[in-house]
Every structure is written in structure tokens, then in C-alpha cells.
Amino acid sequence: MHALRVRVGLLGLALLAGLSAPATATAAPAAPAPTVEELRLDKAVPQEILTRSGFDALAPRLARLLTDARSYAQARRIVVREGTALWRRAVDRAQGRGPAGGDLSRDDDRPLYWARLGLSREVRTWEPEFGLGEAQRSALLDSLERTSRGQTGIGYPRTGGLKRVLVTGFDPFTLDRDIRISNPSGASALALDGTVIETADGPARVEAVVFPVRWRDFAEGTVERTLRPYLPRVDLFATVSQGRVGRFDVERTNGAWRGGFADNENVGDTGTIPVADPAGQPQWTTTTLPYTAITAAGTGRFPVYDNTSVTEIPAGGTAPVVRPDGPTAGSLARAGAGGDYLSNEIAYRATLLRDRLGLHERLPGGHVHTPVLQFGAGNTTEVTDPEFVRNRLDIVAQVRAILAVAAGE
């Protein structure tokens, strides 16, 4: 009996120990490490850009707010609010509303990019006491991405008489080559969002969004998710990105091919652009922008070209061939007029979506490449200079003028 009491006692202690031990099977996973993009934040140039624009306080603010969050639902409300406020603040700064926050020119798109990365790093590495599952963290990061890129804030007035124009831009990229880089397409999106432009056919309201330079986001359908609700309701869309030195291009044809150039996460991808319903995927899509009118108009100091060149593997062939006048029947795409990077891909995805929605015949849309935004001669270290600002302002003004021509046709 004594031995039995001892065994029962030991069993009871073991059960109590098991009940009080942490349940490892349901424990929240450790917070992931910062991404390649987020790690660049610690360099001197991003910190200078944030400080000289007043955007340096936004990540610490989010960190404080998350520290006080007591539930996932509260954290989500915080992230949505702060992401939306970041986009609104960047747009207001670019359009001259509110304080500049520093001496960096208002037209600069880089504060938005680096501040967003600061916010995403806080969310990614946050470890709340209540525990945060992997799916919950991913949802928070997705909410931050979408709100801080203007993707959840597209809204056209209900009043009649205004045409509707939708424009997209991109983040800065090739940052390991020169971390000072700005992207004039992103700057154009900030300058144009919510504005009204005058066209030959009356006023037009512009809504704008910005996309990441990351292959994985495109494969996950970020372009289609953002544009699908609005393409049936707009009168014109233009995907815009930085292209060639000294010129604008209206890209005539887009190809279904990824060329493998590294993105902002230093990841390359080569192969056919992944889309839903690949069995019905065409090798080529075409612009429906009025390229003849755009190239003939005097829109600014940079020449504008109707670019028709593509690279294809001809039907029955095995080697890529450059075709100055567009693709031939039955060929495989290897580069659209806009290349084989994410500029071509956003153009391909947006125009394919247009066609799958049955809008090809009535909706003008396609891709515009801006000139490369260049620093002043001899500037290899400073984050800005007068020529750099002038070039960006001129590019943004010419994007506005090109849209006015296109929407007026």
C-alpha cells in the first residue's frame, strides 16, 4: 500500500507538472528576421532621407503603439491606421500640404519608401505578450503594404462630369548599386493622387497607387487584386515606371516572360509570368493607349517614343530574335517593348486583366516608361542636388501632360 501511495503521488505530480508546463505545440513562432530591404534601413543614406523629410519619427511611433496593443484586433487597427496615414502624409507632402518636415524637396518619393520599410520592420520583428501566429503577422504586413501604397484608398467622386484615370508607380530599385536612387514613377504617383487634370475632353480625376519591386508580390497577384475592382469603372489607366535615359516610351507590346533580373530582395526569377488560368495565357498583350496622339503632342522637354521592339523566339525556332516592329505569329515572348523586368510584367498583367474583363475595345490602357532620373554631374555621394530635383519635377510634369493627352482622346 505504501508503494502504491508513492506511485499515485508521483503520477499526480507528473500530471500537475504537465498541466503547468507551457504548451509548445501552440506557442507562437518567434518573430522573423528583417528582410533584405529592411536591413538597408540602417545605412546612412536612408537615415538621412528620413531625417531630412521628418519621416524618421514614424517607425518609433508605430513601435510604441504596438507595445501598448493588447490583442491582435487592436494591433490590426493600429497598423491600418498608421499605414493609411503614411500614404496620406506622403501625398500631402508631395502636393504642398502641411509642413515639409525638413529640407528635402517635397517632390521626393524616397521618404515614403524608407518609412514604409521602417514600419514593416517593426511589425515583422514585434513579439507581443499575447502571441502572434504566422498567418496573423502576414496579415498585418499585408495590411501595412496595401494601405501605405494607396491601394485601399482609391476613390472617385460620385459627381458626374469627371473622367476617371488610374495610374501606378513603383518603389526605388537597384539600391545596392546606388542606395540614393529615387523612382520618378513613384514620385508621379504621389504628385498626381487625388488631383484633377484638364484634358481636351474635360477634367479628369486621377487616383494613383505604388507597387513594390518584388517578384513574389506579383506572383501572389498584387496587381490583379488592386486593379480588378477599378478597371471596369475607369476611363483610362497607365502603368508607369522608370525606363531609359533621356526619353519617354509608350510601350506597344508586353511579353509573358520574366528575365531574371534581381529585385529589391536580391531575388531573380526567370520563366513565363505566372498568372491565373495559365492555359488561356497569351504570349503577348498590347497597349490601347493613344500612342500616336501622345508621341505627337508637345508634353515636355523629353522626347516621347512609340516603342514597338520586342524579343521573341519565332515559331519553330530555338533562339531569341529582336523584332523592331513587334512579335510575329506564334512566337514565344522573351522581352516586351518594355523589357523583361517588372515594368513589362505590370504592363502585361494590367493589359491581360483588361482583356479578360472584356474591356480591350473600350478602355485605353498600357505602359509608359519615364526617363532615368539622374543626379547632377559629379554628384556621387549627396542624396540630392538642384539638377536631380529639376529632372524629377520635369518628369512628373511630363507624366501629367501625357495623361492629359491620353485622357482627352
N, C-alpha and C positions, 0 to 999 in steps of 0.2 A: 504493500500500500504506500509505503514511504517513497519507493522508486516511482510508482505511478504518479503520486503528487508532484514529484520533481519533474517528470516528463510533461505533465499537464501544465505546470508552471512555466517551463521553458517554451512550450508551444504558445502559451498566452503571450509571453514576452516577445516571441518572434512575430506573432500576429500584430501586436501593438507597434513593433518596430516597422513592420511592413506598412501599416496604416499611416504612420507618421513620416515615412521616407518620401522624398519628392518623386512624383510620377514621371520618370524620364521619358516615357513614351509620348507624353502630351506636353512636354516642356517646349517653350517657344525656341526656335532656332536662333543661334547667335546672329547678330546683325552682320550683313555682308560688308566687305571692304569697299572703299570708294572705287569708282570706275577710272579708266584711263583719262577720260575727260575731266573728271572731278579732281584728279591728282594734279592736273596742270594749274589748278587754282592757287597753289602755294608758290608759284613763280612770281617774280617781281612785277612783270607787266600786267597780269590780271589784277593784282592788288592795287597797282597804280590806277588802272582804269576804273576800278570800283571806288577808290577813294576820291578821284577827281570828278566823279559823277554823283557822289552821295549815295550810291547803291551799296556801299560797304556795310551798312548797318542792318541790311535785310536778313541775311543768314543768321546773325546773332539773335535778332528779334524772333525768328522762327524757332530757334533752339530754345529760347526762354519759354515761348508759348507751348511747345511740345512737352517741356519739362513739367508744366502745370496740368497737362492733359491727364484725365483720369479714366478715359475709355477710348476705344477705337473710334466710336461715333464722334466724340469730341475732337479727336485728332483729325479726322477727315474734314470736319467743318473748318478747322484751323488751316489745313493745307489748301483747301479750295479757296478760302478767303484770301490767303496770302499769295497764292498763285495768280488769282484774278487781279489782285492789287498790283502785283509786279507788272503784268501786261499793261494795265491801265496807266501805271506810273511811267512806263517806258514810252507809251504812245503820247501821253501828255507832255513829257519832256521833249520828245521829237517835234511836237506841234506847238511848242512855246507856251504851254500852260503850266503854271506853278513854278516853284524855284528850280533852277538848273542843278543845284546841289553841288556845284563845283565848276571848274574852268574848262572841262571837256566840252566840246561843241555839242549842241543839242541834237544834231542830226546823227549822232554816233549810235550804232546798233550794238556795240560791244558790251555796254553795261548790262543790257538785258541778258545776253548770253552768259556772261560770267556770274551774274547774280543768280540766274536760274540754277547754274551748277552748284553754287553755294547752298541754295535751298535744297536741291536734290541730295547733296551730300549729307545734310543734316537729317533728312528723312531716312536715307539709306543706312546711316550708322546709329540711328536712335534706338535705344533699348529701354522701353518703358517698363515700369514695375508690373503692369498688368499683363505683359507678354504680348507679342505681336507675331502672328503667323506669317509665313512667307507670302501667301496669297493676299493677306491684308496689306503688307508692306508694298507689294507690287501694285495694288490698287491705289494706295496713297501716292506712289510715284507716278502712276498713270494720270491721276487727277491733277497733280502738280504740272506735269508736262502739258496736258491739254489746256488747262486754264492759263498758264503763263505763256502760251503760244497764241492766244486769241482764238483757239479752236472752239471754245464753248461760248464765245461772246459774239458770234456772228448774228447780226440783227438788222434787218432793213425796215425803214418806216412803212407803215400801212398806207400812208397817204399816196395818192396817185401822182403821176407826172414825173417820177424819177426812175430812170433806168437803174438796173442793179448790176454791179460789177464785182467780181470776186477775184482777189489777187493773192498769190502765195509767194513767200520768200524763203530764204534759207539762213541757217546759222553760219558764222565764220567757219572755215575749214583749212586744211593743210597747216595746222597750228604748230606742228613740230618743225616745219620749215621756217616759219616766222610767226611767233605767237602774237604779234601785234595785229594780225590780219583782221580786217573788217569786211563784211559782206554787203555790197550795195543793194542786193535784193532784200535783205533783212531790213536795211535802213529805209528802203522804199515802202516796205510793208508798214513800218511804224509811222512814216510820214503820211501815208495815204489812208490808213484805217479810219473809217467813220467820216471821211471827207466827201465833199461833193465837187465833182469836176464838170466844167462846161464842155459840151460837145456840140457838133453841128446838128444833132438831133435832140437837143435839150440837155438838161442837167442829169448827171448820173451819180448815184451814191456808191462809194467804194467800201467794201469790207475786206480786211486782209488778215492773213494768218502766216505763221512761220513754221517751217518743218526742220527736224534735225538732220544732220549729215551722218546717218547711221543706216547701214544696210538692213539691220534686223527690224527696225521700226517699219520700214517699207514692206518687208516680207510679212509682217504682222498686220498689214492693212491700214496703217495710219492715214494714208492719203484717201483711200476709199471711204473710210469711216467719217472723215472730216468733210469731204466734198459731196458725198452721195445725197444728204438731205437738201443741199442747196442748188445743185446743178439744174434741176428741173425748174427752179424759181428765178434764176438769174438771166440776164440778157447777154452777158459776156464773161468769160474767165480767162485769166492769164497766169500761168506758172512762170515765175521769174527766177533767174539765178545768174551768178557771175560767170562770164564766159571767156572771151578772147580780149587781147589787148587792143584798145583804141577803137572798138566798134561794137555796135549792137547787131544782133542777128535775130530774125524771126525764123525759127527752125521749122522747115516744111514737113519733115518726116521723122517719126520716132521709131526706134527699133526695140525689139523684145530681147535685149541682150545686156547682161552685166559684164563689164570688162575687168573687174577685179581690183581697181584702184582702192587703196586703203581709205577707210572712212575715219571719222573722228575718234573711234575706239581702236584705230590701227588694225582694223579687220578688213580684209578684202573678200570679195565674192565674185565668182565667175560662173556664168551659165545663163540659161533662159530666165527672164524675170518671172518670179513666182506669183501667180495670180489665182483667184478662184476660178473654177471651171477651166482648167488648162486645156481641155480637149477642144474648146472653141476659141483658143487664143490665137490671134493673128500675129504674124511676124512684124507687121508694120501698122502704124496708125498715122494719120495726117492732121495737120493743123486746119482749123476752119477760121482762123483769124484772117482779116482782110489784108494780107501781106502786101498786095500791090499798092493799096492806099497808104499803108504805114511807111513803106520804103520810099514812096514818092513825096511824102509830106516833110516839111522842114520842122523836125521836132526838137532839134538841139545841135550842139557842136560836134557830136559823134556821128559818123555815118551809120546808116541802118541798112543791113543786107537781108535779102531773101535767100536764105541758105538752103540749098537743095541737095548737097552732097551727103552720101551715106556710104557705109562699108557693108558689103554683103558677100555671102558665098552663093554664087549663081546656082540655079537649078542644075543638078547633075555634076556640080563642081566640088572641089575639096578645099580650095584656097580662098582666103578673103580677097575681095577686089573693091577698090574705091570707085564709086559711081557718082560723077559730078551732078548728074541730072536725076538722081533718085533711084530707088530699087527697081529691079527687073522682076518679071512674073516668076513666082515660085521660088524666089531666093530666100536664104536664111539671113536674118539680121546679125550683124556683128558690131555696128555702130549706127545710131541715127544721125541726123544732121547735127544734133546737139551732143554727140559723142556716145560713150558707153558707161557714164557715171550716173550719179543720182539726178543730175539735171535732165538727162534723157529719160531716166526712169519715172520721174514725177510727171513729165510730159506724156510719156506712154500711158501711165496709169490713169491720168486725168482724161486723156482723149479716148482711151478704151472705155472708161466708165461712161463718158458722154455717149459713145456709140452704143454701149449695152443698154443704156437708158432710152435709146431711140431718139436721141437729140442731135444726131450728126447734121441733119439738114437745116436745123433752125437755130442752133446755138454756136456762135463764134467762140472758139477757144483754142489755145495752144501755148507754145513756149516762146519766151523772149529771153535771150541772153544779153546781159549788160556787159560793158567793158570791164576789164580787170581794174579794180580800184588800186591806184598806185600812190606811194608816198612821193614827196618831193625828192629831187635829185640829191644824192649824197646822204639822205636820211636813212641810216641803217640801225639806229638804236632808239630814237624818240617814238613815243606812242602816237604822236600826231604832229602835223605841221600845216601851214596855210594851204599848200598845194593839195595835200591829202584831203582837207576839208572841202576845198573848192571842187575837186574832182567828184567827191561823193555828192555834194549838193547838185552839181550839174547832171550827174547820172540820175539822181532821184527826180529832178525836174523833167528830164527827158522820158523817164518811165511814165510820169504823169501825162506828158504830152502824147506819148504813143497810145496810152489807154484812151485818151480823149479822141484821138483819130479813130481808133478801132470801135469805140462805142458809138461814134457818130455816123458810122456807115449804115 
